[in-house]
Amino acid sequence: MNRIKMDNSNGYESLLEGIILQAVKDYTRAYRRVLRDPEDKDAYSMMQECEDFIESDTFRTMCGLDPEELLYNLDQQIEAEHARREKCKK
């Protein structure tokens, strides 16, 4: 019986990409919740967990993104979106 050689390099890249994207989504959702309700301790906890992961050596190994720049850009986008929504409410 012949063995089929499988190349999993794309699979691993997809997995790493998925992990990173999920961390970004979780951080974004949590920060939006904090902006709506500054007393939301669960949202703060999720934000901290995501920040810890994004600033970790594991994250740096997984991708070539600068963690501080990524968090800064996410914060800017989320805060601008929140400001637009608040302005529309008035």
N, CA, C and O of each residue as an XYZ file, in Angstrom:
360
protein
N       0.837     -1.176      0.000
C       0.000      0.000      0.000
C       0.887      1.246      0.000
O       1.821      1.345      0.796
N       0.601      2.178     -0.876
C       1.374      3.413     -0.978
C       0.908      4.409      0.076
O      -0.285      4.563      0.340
N       1.873      5.065      0.656
C       1.534      6.114      1.632
C       1.386      7.432      0.907
O       2.153      7.746     -0.003
N       0.426      8.174      1.303
C       0.218      9.501      0.735
C       0.933     10.505      1.629
O       0.663     10.604      2.826
N       1.839     11.238      1.027
C       2.550     12.259      1.784
C       1.715     13.527      1.775
O       1.361     14.052      0.720
N       1.407     14.008      2.970
C       0.576     15.203      3.079
C       1.436     16.382      3.510
O       2.302     16.253      4.375
N       1.190     17.501      2.912
C       1.871     18.741      3.270
C       0.925     19.539      4.155
O      -0.090     20.052      3.682
N       1.252     19.644      5.424
C       0.388     20.344      6.376
C       0.805     21.787      6.614
O       0.252     22.450      7.491
N       1.766     22.284      5.853
C       2.254     23.636      6.127
C       1.143     24.671      6.002
O       1.082     25.596      6.812
N       0.273     24.544      5.020
C      -0.838     25.489      4.897
C      -1.823     25.321      6.040
O      -2.407     26.296      6.514
N      -2.004     24.099      6.475
C      -2.902     23.853      7.606
C      -2.411     24.515      8.871
O      -3.198     25.111      9.607
N      -1.112     24.418      9.135
C      -0.540     25.057     10.320
C      -0.641     26.578     10.220
O      -0.959     27.251     11.201
N      -0.373     27.109      9.046
C      -0.481     28.554      8.853
C      -1.915     29.019      9.069
O      -2.147     30.062      9.680
N      -2.859     28.261      8.579
C      -4.269     28.602      8.767
C      -4.650     28.551     10.238
O      -5.394     29.406     10.719
N      -4.150     27.564     10.946
C      -4.426     27.447     12.374
C      -3.854     28.645     13.127
O      -4.544     29.242     13.953
N      -2.602     29.001     12.851
C      -1.989     30.153     13.514
C      -2.756     31.429     13.207
O      -3.000     32.248     14.094
N      -3.130     31.590     11.954
C      -3.903     32.769     11.560
C      -5.229     32.814     12.306
O      -5.653     33.874     12.767
N      -5.876     31.673     12.423
C      -7.155     31.603     13.127
C      -7.016     31.960     14.598
O      -7.872     32.650     15.151
N      -5.956     31.501     15.231
C      -5.725     31.812     16.642
C      -5.522     33.310     16.829
O      -6.081     33.910     17.747
N      -4.725     33.906     15.960
C      -4.455     35.345     16.046
C      -5.721     36.154     15.791
O      -6.008     37.105     16.518
N      -6.475     35.783     14.763
C      -7.716     36.497     14.458
C      -8.720     36.385     15.597
O      -9.427     37.347     15.896
N      -8.787     35.219     16.236
C      -9.717     35.061     17.357
C      -9.323     35.954     18.526
O     -10.190     36.533     19.181
N      -8.027     36.073     18.795
C      -7.569     36.955     19.867
C      -7.939     38.407     19.567
O      -8.352     39.143     20.463
N      -7.791     38.813     18.313
C      -8.150     40.176     17.914
C      -9.661     40.387     18.056
O     -10.094     41.424     18.559
N     -10.454     39.424     17.624
C     -11.916     39.526     17.753
C     -12.333     39.591     19.220
O     -13.175     40.408     19.594
N     -11.746     38.732     20.046
C     -12.084     38.722     21.472
C     -11.717     40.040     22.132
O     -12.487     40.575     22.929
N     -10.542     40.564     21.803
C     -10.099     41.843     22.364
C     -11.048     42.962     21.936
O     -11.448     43.796     22.749
N     -11.399     42.970     20.659
C     -12.287     44.009     20.122
C     -13.646     43.971     20.808
O     -14.156     45.008     21.234
N     -14.232     42.787     20.918
C     -15.532     42.650     21.584
C     -15.461     43.103     23.040
O     -16.344     43.813     23.521
N     -14.410     42.690     23.732
C     -14.272     43.047     25.139
C     -14.101     44.553     25.309
O     -14.699     45.144     26.209
N     -13.301     45.173     24.468
C     -13.071     46.621     24.589
C     -14.357     47.397     24.295
O     -14.651     48.394     24.955
N     -15.114     46.940     23.310
C     -16.404     47.583     23.032
C     -17.318     47.504     24.248
O     -18.002     48.472     24.580
N     -17.330     46.350     24.909
C     -18.154     46.187     26.112
C     -17.695     47.128     27.219
O     -18.519     47.719     27.918
N     -16.383     47.269     27.378
C     -15.846     48.164     28.409
C     -16.243     49.608     28.118
O     -16.576     50.355     29.038
N     -16.212     50.002     26.867
C     -16.589     51.373     26.520
C     -18.070     51.628     26.793
O     -18.449     52.729     27.193
N     -18.896     50.623     26.579
C     -20.330     50.759     26.856
C     -20.630     50.689     28.350
O     -21.527     51.373     28.844
N     -19.871     49.855     29.065
C     -20.103     49.653     30.495
C     -18.767     49.518     31.219
O     -18.231     48.415     31.333
N     -18.232     50.625     31.705
C     -16.928     50.601     32.375
C     -16.884     49.718     33.626
O     -15.802     49.426     34.135
N     -18.039     49.292     34.123
C     -18.098     48.429     35.310
C     -18.052     46.942     34.965
O     -18.091     46.103     35.865
N     -17.970     46.603     33.687
C     -18.015     45.212     33.233
C     -16.670     44.525     33.513
O     -15.732     44.624     32.722
N     -16.598     43.833     34.647
C     -15.352     43.184     35.067
C     -14.975     42.014     34.161
O     -13.791     41.749     33.952
N     -15.970     41.316     33.625
C     -15.684     40.202     32.716
C     -15.016     40.704     31.437
O     -14.104     40.067     30.910
N     -15.481     41.848     30.948
C     -14.894     42.420     29.735
C     -13.452     42.854     29.999
O     -12.570     42.624     29.172
N     -13.217     43.480     31.148
C     -11.839     43.856     31.509
C     -10.944     42.630     31.588
O      -9.802     42.648     31.128
N     -11.469     41.575     32.171
C     -10.701     40.339     32.301
C     -10.352     39.762     30.927
O      -9.225     39.322     30.703
N     -11.316     39.766     30.014
C     -11.075     39.259     28.656
C     -10.053     40.131     27.942
O      -9.161     39.618     27.266
N     -10.177     41.434     28.087
C      -9.199     42.337     27.470
C      -7.793     42.033     27.976
O      -6.847     41.967     27.192
N      -7.661     41.851     29.281
C      -6.345     41.585     29.864
C      -5.781     40.260     29.367
O      -4.593     40.152     29.067
N      -6.646     39.260     29.284
C      -6.208     37.956     28.786
C      -5.703     38.067     27.344
O      -4.671     37.494     26.994
N      -6.429     38.799     26.526
C      -6.033     38.986     25.125
C      -4.737     39.786     25.028
O      -3.851     39.444     24.245
N      -4.627     40.850     25.824
C      -3.399     41.647     25.825
C      -2.204     40.796     26.233
O      -1.134     40.880     25.630
N      -2.394     39.975     27.263
C      -1.294     39.113     27.714
C      -0.853     38.180     26.591
O       0.343     37.980     26.380
N      -1.817     37.610     25.872
C      -1.472     36.719     24.766
C      -0.773     37.486     23.648
O       0.261     37.048     23.143
N      -1.336     38.629     23.263
C      -0.773     39.405     22.149
C       0.642     39.894     22.475
O       1.474     40.016     21.576
N       0.917     40.172     23.738
C       2.241     40.645     24.140
C       3.198     39.502     24.489
O       4.329     39.745     24.910
N       2.751     38.270     24.317
C       3.563     37.111     24.709
C       4.590     36.732     23.647
O       4.497     37.127     22.485
N       5.565     35.954     24.089
C       6.552     35.403     23.161
C       5.890     34.447     22.176
O       6.310     34.346     21.023
N       4.858     33.751     22.630
C       4.123     32.829     21.748
C       3.556     33.579     20.559
O       3.681     33.129     19.419
N       2.936     34.717     20.817
C       2.362     35.529     19.742
C       3.459     35.976     18.779
O       3.299     35.900     17.561
N       4.564     36.437     19.335
C       5.681     36.906     18.498
C       6.218     35.781     17.621
O       6.634     36.012     16.486
N       6.208     34.564     18.155
C       6.673     33.407     17.396
C       5.685     33.059     16.282
O       6.082     32.610     15.207
N       4.408     33.267     16.549
C       3.362     32.877     15.605
C       3.272     33.801     14.396
O       2.897     33.371     13.305
N       3.614     35.059     14.590
C       3.461     36.000     13.478
C       4.501     37.102     13.575
O       5.215     37.212     14.571
N       4.579     37.896     12.556
C       5.564     38.969     12.512
C       4.999     40.320     12.903
O       5.604     41.350     12.607
N       3.853     40.337     13.562
C       3.239     41.607     13.937
C       3.874     42.174     15.200
O       4.307     41.425     16.076
N       3.927     43.475     15.287
C       4.397     44.158     16.481
C       3.221     44.247     17.454
O       2.233     44.910     17.139
N       3.290     43.615     18.607
C       2.154     43.589     19.533
C       1.688     44.971     19.976
O       0.486     45.231     20.024
N       2.620     45.854     20.299
C       2.241     47.185     20.765
C       1.550     47.977     19.658
O       0.568     48.678     19.903
N       2.067     47.860     18.454
C       1.453     48.560     17.321
C       0.062     48.001     17.035
O      -0.871     48.758     16.765
N      -0.077     46.689     17.093
C      -1.381     46.066     16.869
C      -2.395     46.547     17.897
O      -3.500     46.949     17.532
N      -2.036     46.513     19.179
C      -2.966     46.956     20.222
C      -3.297     48.441     20.080
O      -4.445     48.842     20.270
N      -2.310     49.244     19.751
C      -2.545     50.676     19.555
C      -3.537     50.904     18.420
O      -4.486     51.675     18.565
N      -3.318     50.234     17.295
C      -4.209     50.400     16.145
C      -5.618     49.898     16.448
O      -6.599     50.527     16.052
N      -5.721     48.784     17.139
C      -7.041     48.280     17.527
C      -7.749     49.282     18.424
O      -8.923     49.585     18.215
N      -7.040     49.799     19.421
C      -7.631     50.782     20.329
C      -8.134     52.000     19.569
O      -9.238     52.483     19.821
N      -7.327     52.496     18.640
C      -7.721     53.672     17.861
C      -8.986     53.402     17.059
O      -9.897     54.231     17.039
N      -9.052     52.254     16.400
C     -10.223     51.906     15.591
C     -11.463     51.742     16.457
O     -12.530     52.253     16.114
N     -11.335     51.043     17.564
C     -12.479     50.782     18.443
C     -12.980     52.084     19.058
O     -14.188     52.315     19.115
N     -12.070     52.931     19.517
C     -12.462     54.198     20.125
C     -13.115     55.127     19.108
O     -14.079     55.817     19.440
N     -12.613     55.158     17.879
C     -13.212     55.995     16.832
C     -14.616     55.501     16.499
O     -15.539     56.299     16.336
N     -14.770     54.197     16.399
C     -16.092     53.615     16.130
C     -17.064     53.944     17.268
O     -18.219     54.291     17.023
N     -16.594     53.833     18.495
C     -17.440     54.142     19.652
C     -17.852     55.617     19.650
O     -19.006     55.942     19.931
N     -16.915     56.500     19.337
C     -17.209     57.934     19.291
C     -18.258     58.245     18.221
O     -19.159     59.052     18.449
N     -18.139     57.599     17.043
C     -19.137     57.798     15.985
C     -20.520     57.341     16.431
O     -21.515     58.020     16.179
N     -20.580     56.204     17.086
C     -21.869     55.694     17.559
C     -22.488     56.601     18.615
O     -23.695     56.844     18.610
N     -21.653     57.095     19.513
C     -22.152     57.992     20.549
C     -22.644     59.303     19.942
O     -23.639     59.870     20.393
N     -21.950     59.773     18.928
C     -22.343     61.014     18.266
C     -23.686     60.845     17.574
O     -24.511     61.758     17.580
N     -23.907     59.674     16.975
C     -25.177     59.399     16.289
C     -26.344     59.294     17.252
O     -27.484     59.551     16.866
N     -26.082     58.921     18.502
C     -27.137     58.785     19.504
C     -27.686     60.150     19.931
O     -28.830     60.268     20.371
N     -26.842     61.175     19.788
C     -27.236     62.516     20.259
C     -28.094     63.243     19.277
O     -28.500     64.376     19.533
